[in-house]
């Protein structure tokens, strides 16, 4: 998740704390609206569980630009 937070901070110019808040807000929004199994996959991807050598942030980077 740190990689995603760093990416958001870099692309938006936000500080790390505000970028973390933004990421947490978006992820919470998505998890509340996605079906359970997909929300679980999102949690796994962000936490790095089951991520390959590319890491979760790289996989999600394609989703978010």
PDBQT receptor file of N, H, CA, C and O in Angstrom, charges set to zero:
ATOM      1  N   UNK A   1       0.828  -1.187   0.000  1.00  0.00    +0.000 N 
ATOM      2  CA  UNK A   1       0.000   0.000   0.000  1.00  0.00    +0.000 C 
ATOM      3  C   UNK A   1       0.874   1.253   0.000  1.00  0.00    +0.000 C 
ATOM      4  O   UNK A   1       0.477   2.297  -0.518  1.00  0.00    +0.000 OA
ATOM      5  N   UNK A   2       2.064   1.139   0.585  1.00  0.00    +0.000 N 
ATOM      6  H   UNK A   2       2.386   0.291   1.006  1.00  0.00    +0.000 HD
ATOM      7  CA  UNK A   2       2.954   2.299   0.607  1.00  0.00    +0.000 C 
ATOM      8  C   UNK A   2       3.306   2.758  -0.801  1.00  0.00    +0.000 C 
ATOM      9  O   UNK A   2       3.430   3.955  -1.060  1.00  0.00    +0.000 OA
ATOM     10  N   UNK A   3       3.464   1.806  -1.701  1.00  0.00    +0.000 N 
ATOM     11  H   UNK A   3       3.363   0.834  -1.491  1.00  0.00    +0.000 HD
ATOM     12  CA  UNK A   3       3.797   2.168  -3.080  1.00  0.00    +0.000 C 
ATOM     13  C   UNK A   3       2.660   2.974  -3.712  1.00  0.00    +0.000 C 
ATOM     14  O   UNK A   3       2.901   3.947  -4.426  1.00  0.00    +0.000 OA
ATOM     15  N   UNK A   4       1.433   2.565  -3.445  1.00  0.00    +0.000 N 
ATOM     16  H   UNK A   4       1.237   1.774  -2.865  1.00  0.00    +0.000 HD
ATOM     17  CA  UNK A   4       0.273   3.289  -3.972  1.00  0.00    +0.000 C 
ATOM     18  C   UNK A   4       0.189   4.686  -3.359  1.00  0.00    +0.000 C 
ATOM     19  O   UNK A   4      -0.094   5.655  -4.063  1.00  0.00    +0.000 OA
ATOM     20  N   UNK A   5       0.431   4.794  -2.070  1.00  0.00    +0.000 N 
ATOM     21  H   UNK A   5       0.661   4.006  -1.498  1.00  0.00    +0.000 HD
ATOM     22  CA  UNK A   5       0.401   6.091  -1.394  1.00  0.00    +0.000 C 
ATOM     23  C   UNK A   5       1.472   7.005  -1.970  1.00  0.00    +0.000 C 
ATOM     24  O   UNK A   5       1.219   8.183  -2.221  1.00  0.00    +0.000 OA
ATOM     25  N   UNK A   6       2.668   6.464  -2.181  1.00  0.00    +0.000 N 
ATOM     26  H   UNK A   6       2.873   5.507  -1.977  1.00  0.00    +0.000 HD
ATOM     27  CA  UNK A   6       3.745   7.262  -2.765  1.00  0.00    +0.000 C 
ATOM     28  C   UNK A   6       3.385   7.723  -4.176  1.00  0.00    +0.000 C 
ATOM     29  O   UNK A   6       3.693   8.849  -4.567  1.00  0.00    +0.000 OA
ATOM     30  N   UNK A   7       2.738   6.850  -4.929  1.00  0.00    +0.000 N 
ATOM     31  H   UNK A   7       2.488   5.936  -4.611  1.00  0.00    +0.000 HD
ATOM     32  CA  UNK A   7       2.328   7.203  -6.289  1.00  0.00    +0.000 C 
ATOM     33  C   UNK A   7       1.306   8.345  -6.264  1.00  0.00    +0.000 C 
ATOM     34  O   UNK A   7       1.402   9.287  -7.051  1.00  0.00    +0.000 OA
ATOM     35  N   UNK A   8       0.341   8.258  -5.367  1.00  0.00    +0.000 N 
ATOM     36  H   UNK A   8       0.263   7.493  -4.727  1.00  0.00    +0.000 HD
ATOM     37  CA  UNK A   8      -0.671   9.316  -5.248  1.00  0.00    +0.000 C 
ATOM     38  C   UNK A   8      -0.007  10.624  -4.827  1.00  0.00    +0.000 C 
ATOM     39  O   UNK A   8      -0.320  11.684  -5.368  1.00  0.00    +0.000 OA
ATOM     40  N   UNK A   9       0.905  10.549  -3.867  1.00  0.00    +0.000 N 
ATOM     41  H   UNK A   9       1.159   9.687  -3.428  1.00  0.00    +0.000 HD
ATOM     42  CA  UNK A   9       1.597  11.754  -3.406  1.00  0.00    +0.000 C 
ATOM     43  C   UNK A   9       2.382  12.393  -4.543  1.00  0.00    +0.000 C 
ATOM     44  O   UNK A   9       2.353  13.611  -4.723  1.00  0.00    +0.000 OA
ATOM     45  N   UNK A  10       3.075  11.570  -5.301  1.00  0.00    +0.000 N 
ATOM     46  H   UNK A  10       3.098  10.581  -5.156  1.00  0.00    +0.000 HD
ATOM     47  CA  UNK A  10       3.893  12.084  -6.400  1.00  0.00    +0.000 C 
ATOM     48  C   UNK A  10       3.039  12.711  -7.501  1.00  0.00    +0.000 C 
ATOM     49  O   UNK A  10       3.364  13.783  -8.011  1.00  0.00    +0.000 OA
ATOM     50  N   UNK A  11       1.951  12.040  -7.862  1.00  0.00    +0.000 N 
ATOM     51  H   UNK A  11       1.687  11.169  -7.447  1.00  0.00    +0.000 HD
ATOM     52  CA  UNK A  11       1.128  12.524  -8.981  1.00  0.00    +0.000 C 
ATOM     53  C   UNK A  11       0.260  13.715  -8.613  1.00  0.00    +0.000 C 
ATOM     54  O   UNK A  11      -0.118  14.500  -9.482  1.00  0.00    +0.000 OA
ATOM     55  N   UNK A  12      -0.059  13.856  -7.332  1.00  0.00    +0.000 N 
ATOM     56  H   UNK A  12       0.248  13.218  -6.626  1.00  0.00    +0.000 HD
ATOM     57  CA  UNK A  12      -0.958  14.940  -6.928  1.00  0.00    +0.000 C 
ATOM     58  C   UNK A  12      -0.253  16.091  -6.233  1.00  0.00    +0.000 C 
ATOM     59  O   UNK A  12      -0.800  17.188  -6.123  1.00  0.00    +0.000 OA
ATOM     60  N   UNK A  13       0.967  15.838  -5.762  1.00  0.00    +0.000 N 
ATOM     61  H   UNK A  13       1.411  14.947  -5.851  1.00  0.00    +0.000 HD
ATOM     62  CA  UNK A  13       1.671  16.854  -5.002  1.00  0.00    +0.000 C 
ATOM     63  C   UNK A  13       1.242  16.917  -3.544  1.00  0.00    +0.000 C 
ATOM     64  O   UNK A  13       1.664  17.815  -2.815  1.00  0.00    +0.000 OA
ATOM     65  N   UNK A  14       0.411  15.979  -3.110  1.00  0.00    +0.000 N 
ATOM     66  H   UNK A  14       0.068  15.250  -3.702  1.00  0.00    +0.000 HD
ATOM     67  CA  UNK A  14      -0.006  15.916  -1.712  1.00  0.00    +0.000 C 
ATOM     68  C   UNK A  14       1.136  15.380  -0.859  1.00  0.00    +0.000 C 
ATOM     69  O   UNK A  14       1.995  14.642  -1.341  1.00  0.00    +0.000 OA
ATOM     70  N   UNK A  15       1.132  15.759   0.406  1.00  0.00    +0.000 N 
ATOM     71  H   UNK A  15       0.434  16.359   0.797  1.00  0.00    +0.000 HD
ATOM     72  CA  UNK A  15       2.076  15.182   1.347  1.00  0.00    +0.000 C 
ATOM     73  C   UNK A  15       1.683  13.739   1.646  1.00  0.00    +0.000 C 
ATOM     74  O   UNK A  15       0.550  13.335   1.382  1.00  0.00    +0.000 OA
ATOM     75  N   UNK A  16       2.609  12.966   2.192  1.00  0.00    +0.000 N 
ATOM     76  H   UNK A  16       3.529  13.294   2.406  1.00  0.00    +0.000 HD
ATOM     77  CA  UNK A  16       2.332  11.546   2.459  1.00  0.00    +0.000 C 
ATOM     78  C   UNK A  16       1.103  11.309   3.338  1.00  0.00    +0.000 C 
ATOM     79  O   UNK A  16       0.342  10.373   3.091  1.00  0.00    +0.000 OA
ATOM     80  N   UNK A  17       0.902  12.143   4.357  1.00  0.00    +0.000 N 
ATOM     81  H   UNK A  17       1.520  12.903   4.557  1.00  0.00    +0.000 HD
ATOM     82  CA  UNK A  17      -0.257  11.949   5.245  1.00  0.00    +0.000 C 
ATOM     83  C   UNK A  17      -1.569  12.175   4.502  1.00  0.00    +0.000 C 
ATOM     84  O   UNK A  17      -2.521  11.409   4.659  1.00  0.00    +0.000 OA
ATOM     85  N   UNK A  18      -1.612  13.222   3.700  1.00  0.00    +0.000 N 
ATOM     86  H   UNK A  18      -0.840  13.844   3.573  1.00  0.00    +0.000 HD
ATOM     87  CA  UNK A  18      -2.840  13.495   2.940  1.00  0.00    +0.000 C 
ATOM     88  C   UNK A  18      -3.045  12.459   1.841  1.00  0.00    +0.000 C 
ATOM     89  O   UNK A  18      -4.181  12.090   1.543  1.00  0.00    +0.000 OA
ATOM     90  N   UNK A  19      -1.963  11.990   1.241  1.00  0.00    +0.000 N 
ATOM     91  H   UNK A  19      -1.041  12.289   1.483  1.00  0.00    +0.000 HD
ATOM     92  CA  UNK A  19      -2.074  10.945   0.222  1.00  0.00    +0.000 C 
ATOM     93  C   UNK A  19      -2.610   9.659   0.842  1.00  0.00    +0.000 C 
ATOM     94  O   UNK A  19      -3.439   8.982   0.233  1.00  0.00    +0.000 OA
ATOM     95  N   UNK A  20      -2.149   9.311   2.044  1.00  0.00    +0.000 N 
ATOM     96  H   UNK A  20      -1.476   9.861   2.539  1.00  0.00    +0.000 HD
ATOM     97  CA  UNK A  20      -2.653   8.119   2.743  1.00  0.00    +0.000 C 
ATOM     98  C   UNK A  20      -4.144   8.269   3.013  1.00  0.00    +0.000 C 
ATOM     99  O   UNK A  20      -4.906   7.321   2.825  1.00  0.00    +0.000 OA
ATOM    100  N   UNK A  21      -4.563   9.449   3.450  1.00  0.00    +0.000 N 
ATOM    101  H   UNK A  21      -3.943  10.219   3.603  1.00  0.00    +0.000 HD
ATOM    102  CA  UNK A  21      -5.982   9.692   3.709  1.00  0.00    +0.000 C 
ATOM    103  C   UNK A  21      -6.789   9.537   2.422  1.00  0.00    +0.000 C 
ATOM    104  O   UNK A  21      -7.870   8.949   2.434  1.00  0.00    +0.000 OA
ATOM    105  N   UNK A  22      -6.271  10.060   1.319  1.00  0.00    +0.000 N 
ATOM    106  H   UNK A  22      -5.393  10.538   1.309  1.00  0.00    +0.000 HD
ATOM    107  CA  UNK A  22      -6.966   9.945   0.036  1.00  0.00    +0.000 C 
ATOM    108  C   UNK A  22      -7.089   8.487  -0.390  1.00  0.00    +0.000 C 
ATOM    109  O   UNK A  22      -8.159   8.053  -0.818  1.00  0.00    +0.000 OA
ATOM    110  N   UNK A  23      -6.008   7.735  -0.275  1.00  0.00    +0.000 N 
ATOM    111  H   UNK A  23      -5.140   8.087   0.073  1.00  0.00    +0.000 HD
ATOM    112  CA  UNK A  23      -6.025   6.319  -0.659  1.00  0.00    +0.000 C 
ATOM    113  C   UNK A  23      -6.990   5.545   0.229  1.00  0.00    +0.000 C 
ATOM    114  O   UNK A  23      -7.796   4.757  -0.265  1.00  0.00    +0.000 OA
ATOM    115  N   UNK A  24      -6.912   5.767   1.536  1.00  0.00    +0.000 N 
ATOM    116  H   UNK A  24      -6.257   6.408   1.938  1.00  0.00    +0.000 HD
ATOM    117  CA  UNK A  24      -7.827   5.079   2.459  1.00  0.00    +0.000 C 
ATOM    118  C   UNK A  24      -9.282   5.401   2.148  1.00  0.00    +0.000 C 
ATOM    119  O   UNK A  24     -10.141   4.522   2.219  1.00  0.00    +0.000 OA
ATOM    120  N   UNK A  25      -9.563   6.644   1.808  1.00  0.00    +0.000 N 
ATOM    121  H   UNK A  25      -8.866   7.358   1.751  1.00  0.00    +0.000 HD
ATOM    122  CA  UNK A  25     -10.929   7.059   1.489  1.00  0.00    +0.000 C 
ATOM    123  C   UNK A  25     -11.438   6.360   0.235  1.00  0.00    +0.000 C 
ATOM    124  O   UNK A  25     -12.553   5.838   0.218  1.00  0.00    +0.000 OA
ATOM    125  N   UNK A  26     -10.626   6.352  -0.808  1.00  0.00    +0.000 N 
ATOM    126  H   UNK A  26      -9.721   6.776  -0.795  1.00  0.00    +0.000 HD
ATOM    127  CA  UNK A  26     -11.029   5.718  -2.071  1.00  0.00    +0.000 C 
ATOM    128  C   UNK A  26     -11.196   4.212  -1.882  1.00  0.00    +0.000 C 
ATOM    129  O   UNK A  26     -12.174   3.631  -2.353  1.00  0.00    +0.000 OA
ATOM    130  N   UNK A  27     -10.250   3.583  -1.196  1.00  0.00    +0.000 N 
ATOM    131  H   UNK A  27      -9.456   4.056  -0.813  1.00  0.00    +0.000 HD
ATOM    132  CA  UNK A  27     -10.353   2.139  -0.985  1.00  0.00    +0.000 C 
ATOM    133  C   UNK A  27     -11.581   1.784  -0.146  1.00  0.00    +0.000 C 
ATOM    134  O   UNK A  27     -12.265   0.801  -0.431  1.00  0.00    +0.000 OA
ATOM    135  N   UNK A  28     -11.858   2.575   0.878  1.00  0.00    +0.000 N 
ATOM    136  H   UNK A  28     -11.302   3.374   1.110  1.00  0.00    +0.000 HD
ATOM    137  CA  UNK A  28     -13.055   2.344   1.685  1.00  0.00    +0.000 C 
ATOM    138  C   UNK A  28     -14.323   2.482   0.865  1.00  0.00    +0.000 C 
ATOM    139  O   UNK A  28     -15.251   1.683   0.998  1.00  0.00    +0.000 OA
ATOM    140  N   UNK A  29     -14.359   3.488   0.025  1.00  0.00    +0.000 N 
ATOM    141  H   UNK A  29     -13.605   4.137  -0.083  1.00  0.00    +0.000 HD
ATOM    142  CA  UNK A  29     -15.505   3.699  -0.860  1.00  0.00    +0.000 C 
ATOM    143  C   UNK A  29     -15.699   2.493  -1.765  1.00  0.00    +0.000 C 
ATOM    144  O   UNK A  29     -16.810   1.976  -1.886  1.00  0.00    +0.000 OA
ATOM    145  N   UNK A  30     -14.621   2.041  -2.401  1.00  0.00    +0.000 N 
ATOM    146  H   UNK A  30     -13.719   2.461  -2.303  1.00  0.00    +0.000 HD
ATOM    147  CA  UNK A  30     -14.718   0.897  -3.313  1.00  0.00    +0.000 C 
ATOM    148  C   UNK A  30     -15.136  -0.376  -2.581  1.00  0.00    +0.000 C 
ATOM    149  O   UNK A  30     -16.001  -1.111  -3.056  1.00  0.00    +0.000 OA
ATOM    150  N   UNK A  31     -14.523  -0.637  -1.427  1.00  0.00    +0.000 N 
ATOM    151  H   UNK A  31     -13.820  -0.040  -1.041  1.00  0.00    +0.000 HD
ATOM    152  CA  UNK A  31     -14.832  -1.868  -0.691  1.00  0.00    +0.000 C 
ATOM    153  C   UNK A  31     -16.283  -1.902  -0.231  1.00  0.00    +0.000 C 
ATOM    154  O   UNK A  31     -16.886  -2.973  -0.168  1.00  0.00    +0.000 OA
ATOM    155  N   UNK A  32     -16.848  -0.746   0.091  1.00  0.00    +0.000 N 
ATOM    156  H   UNK A  32     -16.359   0.124   0.040  1.00  0.00    +0.000 HD
ATOM    157  CA  UNK A  32     -18.247  -0.701   0.530  1.00  0.00    +0.000 C 
ATOM    158  C   UNK A  32     -19.226  -0.920  -0.613  1.00  0.00    +0.000 C 
ATOM    159  O   UNK A  32     -20.374  -1.300  -0.380  1.00  0.00    +0.000 OA
ATOM    160  N   UNK A  33     -18.790  -0.686  -1.837  1.00  0.00    +0.000 N 
ATOM    161  H   UNK A  33     -17.858  -0.377  -2.027  1.00  0.00    +0.000 HD
ATOM    162  CA  UNK A  33     -19.704  -0.777  -2.978  1.00  0.00    +0.000 C 
ATOM    163  C   UNK A  33     -19.477  -1.995  -3.864  1.00  0.00    +0.000 C 
ATOM    164  O   UNK A  33     -20.331  -2.338  -4.682  1.00  0.00    +0.000 OA
ATOM    165  N   UNK A  34     -18.334  -2.648  -3.704  1.00  0.00    +0.000 N 
ATOM    166  H   UNK A  34     -17.641  -2.369  -3.039  1.00  0.00    +0.000 HD
ATOM    167  CA  UNK A  34     -18.053  -3.842  -4.508  1.00  0.00    +0.000 C 
ATOM    168  C   UNK A  34     -18.635  -5.077  -3.847  1.00  0.00    +0.000 C 
ATOM    169  O   UNK A  34     -18.801  -5.107  -2.627  1.00  0.00    +0.000 OA
ATOM    170  N   UNK A  35     -18.946  -6.096  -4.633  1.00  0.00    +0.000 N 
ATOM    171  H   UNK A  35     -18.810  -6.072  -5.624  1.00  0.00    +0.000 HD
ATOM    172  CA  UNK A  35     -19.370  -7.368  -4.036  1.00  0.00    +0.000 C 
ATOM    173  C   UNK A  35     -18.258  -7.920  -3.140  1.00  0.00    +0.000 C 
ATOM    174  O   UNK A  35     -17.073  -7.690  -3.385  1.00  0.00    +0.000 OA
ATOM    175  N   UNK A  36     -18.660  -8.647  -2.106  1.00  0.00    +0.000 N 
ATOM    176  H   UNK A  36     -19.622  -8.834  -1.907  1.00  0.00    +0.000 HD
ATOM    177  CA  UNK A  36     -17.724  -9.171  -1.112  1.00  0.00    +0.000 C 
ATOM    178  C   UNK A  36     -16.466  -9.823  -1.666  1.00  0.00    +0.000 C 
ATOM    179  O   UNK A  36     -15.363  -9.468  -1.250  1.00  0.00    +0.000 OA
ATOM    180  N   UNK A  37     -16.601 -10.770  -2.595  1.00  0.00    +0.000 N 
ATOM    181  H   UNK A  37     -17.497 -11.059  -2.932  1.00  0.00    +0.000 HD
ATOM    182  CA  UNK A  37     -15.400 -11.431  -3.108  1.00  0.00    +0.000 C 
ATOM    183  C   UNK A  37     -14.436 -10.472  -3.808  1.00  0.00    +0.000 C 
ATOM    184  O   UNK A  37     -13.220 -10.627  -3.705  1.00  0.00    +0.000 OA
ATOM    185  N   UNK A  38     -14.972  -9.495  -4.509  1.00  0.00    +0.000 N 
ATOM    186  H   UNK A  38     -15.961  -9.369  -4.593  1.00  0.00    +0.000 HD
ATOM    187  CA  UNK A  38     -14.115  -8.541  -5.200  1.00  0.00    +0.000 C 
ATOM    188  C   UNK A  38     -13.467  -7.596  -4.186  1.00  0.00    +0.000 C 
ATOM    189  O   UNK A  38     -12.297  -7.241  -4.329  1.00  0.00    +0.000 OA
ATOM    190  N   UNK A  39     -14.213  -7.194  -3.175  1.00  0.00    +0.000 N 
ATOM    191  H   UNK A  39     -15.163  -7.483  -3.059  1.00  0.00    +0.000 HD
ATOM    192  CA  UNK A  39     -13.651  -6.344  -2.119  1.00  0.00    +0.000 C 
ATOM    193  C   UNK A  39     -12.515  -7.072  -1.411  1.00  0.00    +0.000 C 
ATOM    194  O   UNK A  39     -11.516  -6.450  -1.052  1.00  0.00    +0.000 OA
ATOM    195  N   UNK A  40     -12.651  -8.371  -1.206  1.00  0.00    +0.000 N 
ATOM    196  H   UNK A  40     -13.462  -8.877  -1.497  1.00  0.00    +0.000 HD
ATOM    197  CA  UNK A  40     -11.579  -9.159  -0.587  1.00  0.00    +0.000 C 
ATOM    198  C   UNK A  40     -10.342  -9.200  -1.469  1.00  0.00    +0.000 C 
ATOM    199  O   UNK A  40      -9.215  -9.125  -0.978  1.00  0.00    +0.000 OA
ATOM    200  N   UNK A  41     -10.559  -9.319  -2.777  1.00  0.00    +0.000 N 
ATOM    201  H   UNK A  41     -11.474  -9.380  -3.176  1.00  0.00    +0.000 HD
ATOM    202  CA  UNK A  41      -9.432  -9.311  -3.707  1.00  0.00    +0.000 C 
ATOM    203  C   UNK A  41      -8.733  -7.950  -3.684  1.00  0.00    +0.000 C 
ATOM    204  O   UNK A  41      -7.507  -7.879  -3.776  1.00  0.00    +0.000 OA
ATOM    205  N   UNK A  42      -9.494  -6.897  -3.564  1.00  0.00    +0.000 N 
ATOM    206  H   UNK A  42     -10.490  -6.956  -3.489  1.00  0.00    +0.000 HD
ATOM    207  CA  UNK A  42      -8.923  -5.562  -3.480  1.00  0.00    +0.000 C 
ATOM    208  C   UNK A  42      -8.064  -5.446  -2.217  1.00  0.00    +0.000 C 
ATOM    209  O   UNK A  42      -6.950  -4.924  -2.266  1.00  0.00    +0.000 OA
ATOM    210  N   UNK A  43      -8.583  -5.931  -1.097  1.00  0.00    +0.000 N 
ATOM    211  H   UNK A  43      -9.487  -6.356  -1.058  1.00  0.00    +0.000 HD
ATOM    212  CA  UNK A  43      -7.810  -5.933   0.142  1.00  0.00    +0.000 C 
ATOM    213  C   UNK A  43      -6.501  -6.698  -0.027  1.00  0.00    +0.000 C 
ATOM    214  O   UNK A  43      -5.445  -6.237   0.407  1.00  0.00    +0.000 OA
ATOM    215  N   UNK A  44      -6.573  -7.859  -0.655  1.00  0.00    +0.000 N 
ATOM    216  H   UNK A  44      -7.431  -8.233  -1.008  1.00  0.00    +0.000 HD
ATOM    217  CA  UNK A  44      -5.379  -8.673  -0.869  1.00  0.00    +0.000 C 
ATOM    218  C   UNK A  44      -4.374  -7.960  -1.766  1.00  0.00    +0.000 C 
ATOM    219  O   UNK A  44      -3.172  -7.988  -1.503  1.00  0.00    +0.000 OA
ATOM    220  N   UNK A  45      -4.856  -7.334  -2.802  1.00  0.00    +0.000 N 
ATOM    221  H   UNK A  45      -5.832  -7.311  -3.016  1.00  0.00    +0.000 HD
ATOM    222  CA  UNK A  45      -3.966  -6.640  -3.738  1.00  0.00    +0.000 C 
ATOM    223  C   UNK A  45      -3.263  -5.469  -3.055  1.00  0.00    +0.000 C 
ATOM    224  O   UNK A  45      -2.070  -5.247  -3.264  1.00  0.00    +0.000 OA
ATOM    225  N   UNK A  46      -3.996  -4.731  -2.248  1.00  0.00    +0.000 N 
ATOM    226  H   UNK A  46      -4.965  -4.911  -2.078  1.00  0.00    +0.000 HD
ATOM    227  CA  UNK A  46      -3.430  -3.559  -1.597  1.00  0.00    +0.000 C 
ATOM    228  C   UNK A  46      -2.465  -3.961  -0.489  1.00  0.00    +0.000 C 
ATOM    229  O   UNK A  46      -1.449  -3.298  -0.277  1.00  0.00    +0.000 OA
ATOM    230  N   UNK A  47      -2.776  -5.044   0.218  1.00  0.00    +0.000 N 
ATOM    231  H   UNK A  47      -3.601  -5.582   0.046  1.00  0.00    +0.000 HD
ATOM    232  CA  UNK A  47      -1.902  -5.471   1.308  1.00  0.00    +0.000 C 
ATOM    233  C   UNK A  47      -0.671  -6.183   0.791  1.00  0.00    +0.000 C 
ATOM    234  O   UNK A  47       0.282  -6.396   1.541  1.00  0.00    +0.000 OA
ATOM    235  N   UNK A  48      -0.674  -6.557  -0.485  1.00  0.00    +0.000 N 
ATOM    236  H   UNK A  48      -1.448  -6.384  -1.095  1.00  0.00    +0.000 HD
ATOM    237  CA  UNK A  48       0.467  -7.248  -1.057  1.00  0.00    +0.000 C 
ATOM    238  C   UNK A  48       0.365  -8.745  -0.955  1.00  0.00    +0.000 C 
ATOM    239  O   UNK A  48       1.257  -9.446  -1.431  1.00  0.00    +0.000 OA
ATOM    240  N   UNK A  49      -0.682  -9.264  -0.358  1.00  0.00    +0.000 N 
ATOM    241  H   UNK A  49      -1.407  -8.693   0.029  1.00  0.00    +0.000 HD
ATOM    242  CA  UNK A  49      -0.855 -10.705  -0.243  1.00  0.00    +0.000 C 
ATOM    243  C   UNK A  49      -1.046 -11.305  -1.623  1.00  0.00    +0.000 C 
ATOM    244  O   UNK A  49      -1.933 -10.898  -2.374  1.00  0.00    +0.000 OA
ATOM    245  N   UNK A  50      -0.229 -12.248  -1.941  1.00  0.00    +0.000 N 
ATOM    246  H   UNK A  50       0.492 -12.579  -1.331  1.00  0.00    +0.000 HD
ATOM    247  CA  UNK A  50      -0.332 -12.918  -3.226  1.00  0.00    +0.000 C 
ATOM    248  C   UNK A  50       0.218 -12.106  -4.371  1.00  0.00    +0.000 C 
ATOM    249  O   UNK A  50       0.086 -12.502  -5.529  1.00  0.00    +0.000 OA
ATOM    250  N   UNK A  51       0.835 -10.974  -4.072  1.00  0.00    +0.000 N 
ATOM    251  H   UNK A  51       0.943 -10.653  -3.132  1.00  0.00    +0.000 HD
ATOM    252  CA  UNK A  51       1.392 -10.154  -5.143  1.00  0.00    +0.000 C 
ATOM    253  C   UNK A  51       2.691 -10.756  -5.624  1.00  0.00    +0.000 C 
ATOM    254  O   UNK A  51       3.469 -11.292  -4.835  1.00  0.00    +0.000 OA
ATOM    255  N   UNK A  52       2.922 -10.666  -6.915  1.00  0.00    +0.000 N 
ATOM    256  H   UNK A  52       2.290 -10.231  -7.555  1.00  0.00    +0.000 HD
ATOM    257  CA  UNK A  52       4.173 -11.150  -7.469  1.00  0.00    +0.000 C 
ATOM    258  C   UNK A  52       5.286 -10.170  -7.209  1.00  0.00    +0.000 C 
ATOM    259  O   UNK A  52       5.141  -9.276  -6.374  1.00  0.00    +0.000 OA
ATOM    260  N   UNK A  53       6.385 -10.316  -7.900  1.00  0.00    +0.000 N 
ATOM    261  H   UNK A  53       6.503 -11.042  -8.578  1.00  0.00    +0.000 HD
ATOM    262  CA  UNK A  53       7.540  -9.457  -7.664  1.00  0.00    +0.000 C 
ATOM    263  C   UNK A  53       7.253  -8.014  -8.044  1.00  0.00    +0.000 C 
ATOM    264  O   UNK A  53       7.993  -7.114  -7.647  1.00  0.00    +0.000 OA
ATOM    265  N   UNK A  54       6.181  -7.777  -8.813  1.00  0.00    +0.000 N 
ATOM    266  H   UNK A  54       5.580  -8.508  -9.136  1.00  0.00    +0.000 HD
ATOM    267  CA  UNK A  54       5.849  -6.415  -9.204  1.00  0.00    +0.000 C 
ATOM    268  C   UNK A  54       5.218  -5.613  -8.095  1.00  0.00    +0.000 C 
ATOM    269  O   UNK A  54       5.256  -4.384  -8.138  1.00  0.00    +0.000 OA
ATOM    270  N   UNK A  55       4.638  -6.260  -7.102  1.00  0.00    +0.000 N 
ATOM    271  H   UNK A  55       4.606  -7.259  -7.067  1.00  0.00    +0.000 HD
ATOM    272  CA  UNK A  55       4.017  -5.564  -5.993  1.00  0.00    +0.000 C 
ATOM    273  C   UNK A  55       2.615  -5.106  -6.323  1.00  0.00    +0.000 C 
ATOM    274  O   UNK A  55       2.233  -5.004  -7.489  1.00  0.00    +0.000 OA
ATOM    275  N   UNK A  56       1.852  -4.832  -5.279  1.00  0.00    +0.000 N 
ATOM    276  H   UNK A  56       2.162  -4.915  -4.332  1.00  0.00    +0.000 HD
ATOM    277  CA  UNK A  56       0.459  -4.443  -5.452  1.00  0.00    +0.000 C 
ATOM    278  C   UNK A  56       0.326  -3.075  -6.098  1.00  0.00    +0.000 C 
ATOM    279  O   UNK A  56      -0.574  -2.858  -6.910  1.00  0.00    +0.000 OA
ATOM    280  N   UNK A  57       1.191  -2.169  -5.754  1.00  0.00    +0.000 N 
ATOM    281  H   UNK A  57       1.922  -2.344  -5.095  1.00  0.00    +0.000 HD
ATOM    282  CA  UNK A  57       1.083  -0.812  -6.285  1.00  0.00    +0.000 C 
ATOM    283  C   UNK A  57       1.186  -0.775  -7.797  1.00  0.00    +0.000 C 
ATOM    284  O   UNK A  57       0.484  -0.002  -8.448  1.00  0.00    +0.000 OA
ATOM    285  N   UNK A  58       2.056  -1.604  -8.366  1.00  0.00    +0.000 N 
ATOM    286  H   UNK A  58       2.627  -2.232  -7.837  1.00  0.00    +0.000 HD
ATOM    287  CA  UNK A  58       2.192  -1.621  -9.817  1.00  0.00    +0.000 C 
ATOM    288  C   UNK A  58       0.938  -2.158 -10.466  1.00  0.00    +0.000 C 
ATOM    289  O   UNK A  58       0.516  -1.653 -11.506  1.00  0.00    +0.000 OA
ATOM    290  N   UNK A  59       0.330  -3.181  -9.868  1.00  0.00    +0.000 N 
ATOM    291  H   UNK A  59       0.673  -3.591  -9.023  1.00  0.00    +0.000 HD
ATOM    292  CA  UNK A  59      -0.909  -3.723 -10.418  1.00  0.00    +0.000 C 
ATOM    293  C   UNK A  59      -2.033  -2.726 -10.352  1.00  0.00    +0.000 C 
ATOM    294  O   UNK A  59      -2.828  -2.608 -11.284  1.00  0.00    +0.000 OA
ATOM    295  N   UNK A  60      -2.101  -2.008  -9.252  1.00  0.00    +0.000 N 
ATOM    296  H   UNK A  60      -1.455  -2.105  -8.495  1.00  0.00    +0.000 HD
ATOM    297  CA  UNK A  60      -3.151  -1.011  -9.088  1.00  0.00    +0.000 C 
ATOM    298  C   UNK A  60      -2.838   0.249  -9.870  1.00  0.00    +0.000 C 
ATOM    299  O   UNK A  60      -3.748   0.989 -10.244  1.00  0.00    +0.000 OA
ATOM    300  N   UNK A  61      -1.566   0.501 -10.122  1.00  0.00    +0.000 N 
ATOM    301  H   UNK A  61      -0.827  -0.100  -9.818  1.00  0.00    +0.000 HD
ATOM    302  CA  UNK A  61      -1.185   1.687 -10.886  1.00  0.00    +0.000 C 
ATOM    303  C   UNK A  61      -1.843   1.740 -12.240  1.00  0.00    +0.000 C 
ATOM    304  O   UNK A  61      -2.216   2.813 -12.715  1.00  0.00    +0.000 OA
ATOM    305  N   UNK A  62      -1.990   0.585 -12.867  1.00  0.00    +0.000 N 
ATOM    306  H   UNK A  62      -1.687  -0.287 -12.481  1.00  0.00    +0.000 HD
ATOM    307  CA  UNK A  62      -2.653   0.522 -14.151  1.00  0.00    +0.000 C 
ATOM    308  C   UNK A  62      -4.126   0.876 -14.045  1.00  0.00    +0.000 C 
ATOM    309  O   UNK A  62      -4.709   1.439 -14.971  1.00  0.00    +0.000 OA
ATOM    310  N   UNK A  63      -4.728   0.536 -12.895  1.00  0.00    +0.000 N 
ATOM    311  H   UNK A  63      -4.254   0.078 -12.142  1.00  0.00    +0.000 HD
ATOM    312  CA  UNK A  63      -6.140   0.855 -12.681  1.00  0.00    +0.000 C 
ATOM    313  C   UNK A  63      -6.350   2.345 -12.540  1.00  0.00    +0.000 C 
ATOM    314  O   UNK A  63      -7.340   2.887 -13.032  1.00  0.00    +0.000 OA
ATOM    315  N   UNK A  64      -5.422   3.013 -11.868  1.00  0.00    +0.000 N 
ATOM    316  H   UNK A  64      -4.618   2.573 -11.468  1.00  0.00    +0.000 HD
ATOM    317  CA  UNK A  64      -5.609   4.407 -11.509  1.00  0.00    +0.000 C 
ATOM    318  C   UNK A  64      -4.819   5.365 -12.378  1.00  0.00    +0.000 C 
ATOM    319  O   UNK A  64      -4.761   6.556 -12.072  1.00  0.00    +0.000 OA
ATOM    320  N   UNK A  65      -4.219   4.893 -13.433  1.00  0.00    +0.000 N 
ATOM    321  H   UNK A  65      -4.266   3.926 -13.681  1.00  0.00    +0.000 HD
ATOM    322  CA  UNK A  65      -3.533   5.789 -14.334  1.00  0.00    +0.000 C 
ATOM    323  C   UNK A  65      -2.074   5.611 -14.267  1.00  0.00    +0.000 C 
ATOM    324  O   UNK A  65      -1.336   6.298 -14.973  1.00  0.00    +0.000 OA
TER     325      UNK A  65
